[in-house]
Amino acid sequence: MTHQAPVLDGSHKLLTAGYLDSLALVERLHRLLLDVIKDEFERLAILEINSVQALLLFNIGENEVTAGELKSRGYYQGSNVSYNLKKLVDLGYMHHQRSELDRRSVRVRLTEKGRRVRLVLNDLFARHAEVLMKKAVIDAAGMEEVNHSLKRLERFWTDQIRYIY
């Protein structure tokens, strides 16, 4: 079966260009977020974990989850989740416990040390929101619109994985 490139009219070309810009922007924003976290941790002399691990702690929050649930709930998108979980357990940021029902499954939750890291990120993000508001970078309605569009894109990509159009 051969696929032919679609014939692009003006609006389709504009949408394609915008879509490619959005893809690059999402990727850059994620890398920048990790750099922002890294800078904050360096400023606070929190050096034993990296920004990916810190964001994982933030996203888990008060939940108790398995490694599989981390990905399914959208808390972690990296390929090396087992490495990061083991490192966080070894450093005392997370507790882990084998499931009573399925001995292969391990449940993890934050320790007090992990909750302190989560608070550092919570404070950082709260300060960012305050500055965004004060400098009129974006207001609540604008943020809601961005989030709505990103969620629609997320649903579209999820559908692409589940059912090929």
C-alpha positions as CSV (number, residue, x, y, z in Angstrom):
1,M,0.0,0.0,0.0
2,T,1.5,3.3,-1.0
3,H,0.7,6.6,0.6
4,Q,0.5,9.7,-1.4
5,A,1.2,13.1,0.1
6,P,-2.0,15.1,0.5
7,V,-2.6,18.0,-1.8
8,L,-2.2,21.0,0.4
9,D,-4.4,24.1,0.0
10,G,-3.6,27.4,1.7
11,S,-5.3,26.7,5.0
12,H,-3.9,23.1,5.2
13,K,-0.4,24.5,4.7
14,L,-1.0,27.1,7.4
15,L,-2.2,24.4,9.8
16,T,0.7,22.1,9.0
17,A,3.2,24.9,9.6
18,G,1.4,25.9,12.9
19,Y,1.4,22.2,14.0
20,L,5.1,21.9,13.3
21,D,5.8,25.1,15.3
22,S,3.7,23.7,18.2
23,L,5.6,20.4,18.2
24,A,8.9,22.2,18.4
25,L,7.5,24.6,21.1
26,V,6.2,21.8,23.3
27,E,9.6,20.1,23.1
28,R,11.5,23.3,23.9
29,L,9.1,24.2,26.8
30,H,9.7,20.8,28.4
31,R,13.5,21.2,28.2
32,L,13.2,24.7,29.5
33,L,11.1,23.6,32.5
34,L,13.7,21.1,33.4
35,D,16.4,23.8,33.2
36,V,14.3,26.1,35.4
37,I,14.0,23.3,38.0
38,K,17.7,22.6,37.7
39,D,18.6,26.3,38.3
40,E,16.3,26.5,41.3
41,F,17.8,23.3,42.8
42,E,21.4,24.6,42.2
43,R,20.4,27.9,43.9
44,L,19.1,25.9,46.9
45,A,22.1,23.5,46.8
46,I,19.8,20.5,46.2
47,L,22.3,18.6,44.1
48,E,21.7,14.8,44.6
49,I,18.7,14.6,42.3
50,N,18.1,15.9,38.9
51,S,15.2,17.9,37.5
52,V,13.5,14.9,35.9
53,Q,13.5,13.1,39.3
54,A,12.3,16.2,41.1
55,L,9.4,16.6,38.6
56,L,8.5,13.0,39.1
57,L,8.3,13.6,42.9
58,F,6.2,16.7,42.3
59,N,3.8,14.8,40.0
60,I,3.4,11.8,42.3
61,G,2.5,14.1,45.2
62,E,0.5,12.3,47.9
63,N,-0.4,9.4,45.6
64,E,0.8,5.8,46.0
65,V,1.5,4.4,42.5
66,T,3.2,1.6,40.6
67,A,5.8,2.2,37.9
68,G,3.2,1.3,35.3
69,E,0.7,3.8,36.7
70,L,3.3,6.6,36.5
71,K,3.1,6.5,32.7
72,S,-0.6,5.7,32.4
73,R,-1.4,8.7,34.7
74,G,0.9,11.0,32.8
75,Y,3.3,11.6,35.8
76,Y,6.3,10.4,33.9
77,Q,7.1,10.2,30.2
78,G,10.7,9.1,30.2
79,S,12.0,5.7,29.2
80,N,14.2,5.1,32.3
81,V,11.5,5.2,35.0
82,S,12.9,2.1,36.8
83,Y,16.3,3.8,37.1
84,N,14.8,7.0,38.5
85,L,12.6,5.2,40.9
86,K,15.4,3.1,42.3
87,K,17.6,6.2,42.6
88,L,14.9,8.1,44.5
89,V,14.3,5.1,46.8
90,D,18.0,4.7,47.4
91,L,18.4,8.4,48.3
92,G,15.4,8.3,50.7
93,Y,13.0,10.4,48.6
94,M,10.5,7.5,48.1
95,H,9.3,4.5,50.0
96,H,8.7,1.3,48.0
97,Q,6.7,-1.8,48.9
98,R,5.9,-5.0,47.0
99,S,2.2,-5.5,46.4
100,E,0.6,-8.2,48.5
101,L,-1.5,-9.4,45.5
102,D,1.2,-9.3,42.8
103,R,4.7,-9.7,44.1
104,R,6.1,-8.4,40.8
105,S,4.4,-5.0,41.3
106,V,6.0,-2.4,43.5
107,R,4.1,0.6,44.9
108,V,5.9,3.8,45.6
109,R,5.1,6.9,47.6
110,L,7.0,10.0,48.8
111,T,8.9,10.1,52.1
112,E,9.1,13.3,54.1
113,K,12.3,14.1,52.2
114,G,10.4,13.7,48.9
115,R,7.5,15.8,50.1
116,R,10.0,18.6,50.9
117,V,11.2,18.5,47.3
118,R,7.6,18.7,46.2
119,L,7.1,21.8,48.3
120,V,10.1,23.4,46.7
121,L,8.6,22.9,43.3
122,N,5.2,23.9,44.4
123,D,6.6,27.2,45.8
124,L,8.6,27.8,42.6
125,F,5.5,27.3,40.4
126,A,3.4,29.5,42.6
127,R,6.0,32.3,42.3
128,H,5.9,31.8,38.5
129,A,2.1,32.1,38.5
130,E,2.3,35.3,40.5
131,V,4.9,36.8,38.1
132,L,2.9,35.8,35.1
133,M,-0.1,37.6,36.5
134,K,1.8,40.7,37.7
135,K,3.6,41.1,34.4
136,A,0.4,40.3,32.4
137,V,2.2,37.6,30.5
138,I,-1.0,35.5,30.6
139,D,-4.2,35.6,32.7
140,A,-6.3,32.8,34.0
141,A,-8.6,32.8,30.9
142,G,-5.6,32.7,28.6
143,M,-4.0,29.8,30.5
144,E,-7.3,27.9,30.5
145,E,-7.5,28.3,26.7
146,V,-3.9,27.1,26.3
147,N,-4.6,24.1,28.5
148,H,-7.8,23.3,26.6
149,S,-5.9,23.3,23.3
150,L,-3.1,21.2,24.7
151,K,-5.6,18.6,26.1
152,R,-7.3,18.4,22.7
153,L,-3.9,17.7,21.1
154,E,-3.1,15.1,23.8
155,R,-6.4,13.4,23.1
156,F,-5.6,13.4,19.4
157,W,-2.2,11.9,19.9
158,T,-3.6,9.3,22.3
159,D,-6.2,8.4,19.6
160,Q,-3.3,8.1,17.1
161,I,-1.6,5.5,19.2
162,R,-4.8,3.5,20.0
163,Y,-6.5,3.7,16.6
164,I,-4.6,4.6,13.5
165,Y,-6.7,7.0,11.4
